[in-house]
Amino acid sequence: MTACSRRHPQDSPHINAYEDWDLRYWSDRWNVPRKELLATVRRVGVQVKDVARALGKDI
């Protein structure tokens, strides 16, 4: 597997709600269901720090 084919946030300050791999990463990292993550993103926006704060999680 080449480095460019790996998918991970790479310290991005945003959550890309249109990418399955990004949603999977953050839901696994914060141990929250995907539906809850998406609902939180819709409510507070795509900034990682805002979503983490709304979920009560650390970045």
C-alpha positions as CSV (number, residue, x, y, z in Angstrom):
1,M,0.0,0.0,0.0
2,T,1.4,3.4,-0.9
3,A,1.4,6.3,1.4
4,C,-1.0,8.3,-0.8
5,S,-3.6,5.5,-0.8
6,R,-3.9,5.5,3.0
7,R,-6.8,7.5,4.3
8,H,-6.6,9.3,7.6
9,P,-7.3,12.9,8.8
10,Q,-3.6,13.9,8.9
11,D,-4.1,16.4,11.6
12,S,-6.9,18.1,9.7
13,P,-8.9,20.6,11.8
14,H,-12.1,19.5,10.0
15,I,-14.3,16.4,9.8
16,N,-15.2,15.6,6.2
17,A,-18.8,14.3,6.6
18,Y,-18.8,13.2,2.9
19,E,-15.9,10.7,3.4
20,D,-16.7,7.3,4.9
21,W,-13.1,6.8,6.1
22,D,-13.1,10.1,7.9
23,L,-16.4,9.4,9.7
24,R,-15.2,5.9,10.6
25,Y,-11.9,7.3,12.0
26,W,-13.6,9.9,14.2
27,S,-16.4,7.6,15.4
28,D,-13.9,4.9,16.3
29,R,-11.5,7.4,18.0
30,W,-14.3,8.9,20.1
31,N,-16.2,5.6,20.5
32,V,-19.5,7.1,19.3
33,P,-22.0,5.8,16.8
34,R,-21.7,7.2,13.3
35,K,-25.3,8.6,13.6
36,E,-24.4,10.5,16.7
37,L,-21.2,11.9,15.1
38,L,-23.1,13.1,12.0
39,A,-25.9,14.7,14.1
40,T,-23.2,16.5,16.1
41,V,-21.5,17.7,12.9
42,R,-24.8,19.0,11.6
43,R,-25.5,20.8,14.9
44,V,-22.1,22.4,15.6
45,G,-20.2,22.3,12.3
46,V,-17.2,20.4,11.0
47,Q,-14.4,21.8,13.3
48,V,-12.9,18.9,15.2
49,K,-12.5,20.9,18.4
50,D,-16.2,22.0,18.3
51,V,-17.4,18.4,17.7
52,A,-15.1,17.0,20.4
53,R,-16.4,19.6,22.9
54,A,-20.1,18.9,22.0
55,L,-19.4,15.1,22.5
56,G,-17.5,15.7,25.7
57,K,-14.3,14.1,24.2
58,D,-10.7,15.0,24.0
59,I,-9.1,15.9,20.6
